[in-house]
Amino acid sequence: MKREASRGERRSIDTEELLQLAAAAASEVKPTSQVHLDLRGLCNFTDHFLIASAPSMRQVRAIAERIEEQLREKQIRMLHREGDRDARWILLDYNDVIIHIFDEETWLYYDLEACGPTLPNASWSGEDIEAP
């Protein structure tokens, strides 16, 4: 699915390409875990979640910054960012792909791995994640 051009956006990008770029950027900073949740047909506000965890708040910030930097270089505009103050959970909203980056304590609190088996098309990994 192609992302619709929004005001101020310079480039249209395929959702799967955006997911690949974000996953590759996150992997460069070595997250502890990464998961891709394919939410097409299950959710009305996004198509994909890319979720990563890191052992420290510094690394959570580094992952978020790397993703933003890589996507900005491709002229992909972020719609919204949350969680900068504490950096325990940073959310990057790219419309069809929403990226969540957690510190490990927050990751464990939300117990995302328990949700994985109940969701179709969930990919759990510490490596690069390929979009469908």
C-alpha positions in Angstrom: 0.0 0.0 0.0 1.3 3.4 -0.9 1.2 6.1 1.8 -0.8 9.1 0.8 1.1 12.3 0.5 0.4 14.7 3.3 1.0 18.3 3.6 4.8 19.0 3.6 5.7 15.5 2.6 8.1 15.3 -0.3 8.1 11.6 -1.1 5.5 8.9 -1.4 6.8 5.5 -0.1 5.4 2.0 -0.1 4.5 0.9 3.4 6.6 -2.2 3.2 9.6 -0.2 2.2 9.1 2.2 5.1 8.9 -0.8 7.5 12.1 -2.3 6.0 14.0 1.0 6.3 12.8 1.5 9.9 13.7 -2.1 10.9 17.1 -1.8 9.3 17.8 1.5 11.1 16.7 0.1 14.4 18.9 -3.0 13.9 22.0 -0.8 13.4 21.7 0.2 17.1 21.4 -3.4 18.2 18.0 -3.6 20.0 17.5 -6.5 22.4 14.3 -7.5 20.7 12.3 -6.5 17.6 8.8 -7.5 16.6 6.8 -6.7 13.6 3.0 -6.9 14.0 1.0 -7.0 10.7 -2.3 -5.3 11.7 -3.8 -5.0 8.3 -7.5 -5.8 8.6 -7.2 -5.8 12.4 -6.7 -2.1 13.1 -8.2 1.0 11.6 -5.5 3.5 12.4 -2.3 1.8 11.1 -1.2 -1.2 9.1 2.0 -2.2 11.1 3.6 -1.9 14.4 7.4 -2.2 14.6 8.3 -2.7 18.3 11.9 -2.8 19.7 13.4 -3.0 23.1 16.7 -1.8 24.5 18.5 -2.3 27.8 18.8 1.5 28.6 17.1 4.8 28.1 20.2 6.0 26.2 19.8 3.1 23.7 16.0 3.7 23.4 16.8 7.3 22.4 19.6 6.1 20.0 17.3 3.7 18.3 14.6 6.4 17.9 17.1 8.9 16.6 18.6 6.4 14.1 15.2 5.6 12.7 14.3 9.3 12.4 17.6 10.1 10.8 17.4 7.3 8.2 13.8 8.1 7.3 14.4 11.8 7.1 17.3 11.2 4.7 14.7 9.5 2.5 12.4 12.5 2.9 9.8 10.6 4.9 8.0 12.9 7.3 7.1 11.7 10.8 3.5 12.6 11.8 4.1 12.5 15.6 6.6 11.6 18.3 5.9 10.9 22.0 7.9 9.8 25.0 11.1 11.9 24.8 11.2 13.0 28.4 11.6 9.7 30.2 12.7 7.6 27.1 11.2 4.5 28.6 8.8 4.2 25.7 9.2 6.3 22.5 6.5 6.3 19.9 7.2 7.3 16.3 4.1 7.7 14.1 4.6 7.3 10.4 0.9 6.8 9.7 0.8 3.2 8.2 3.8 2.2 10.4 3.9 3.1 14.1 7.1 2.4 15.8 7.4 1.7 19.6 10.7 1.6 21.3 10.7 0.4 24.9 13.3 0.0 27.6 13.5 -3.6 28.9 11.5 -2.9 32.1 8.7 -1.4 30.2 8.8 -4.2 27.6 8.5 -6.7 30.4 5.7 -4.8 32.1 3.5 -4.9 28.9 4.5 -8.5 28.3 4.3 -8.2 24.5 5.6 -11.7 23.9 2.4 -13.1 25.5 0.4 -11.2 22.8 2.4 -12.6 19.9 0.8 -16.0 19.6 -2.7 -14.5 19.5 -1.8 -12.2 16.6 -1.6 -13.4 13.1 1.5 -12.5 11.2 3.7 -11.6 14.2 7.4 -11.8 13.6 9.7 -11.9 16.7 13.4 -11.4 16.3 16.6 -9.8 17.4 17.6 -9.5 13.8 16.3 -7.5 10.8 12.6 -7.9 10.3 11.3 -8.4 6.8 7.9 -7.1 5.9 5.4 -9.4 4.1 
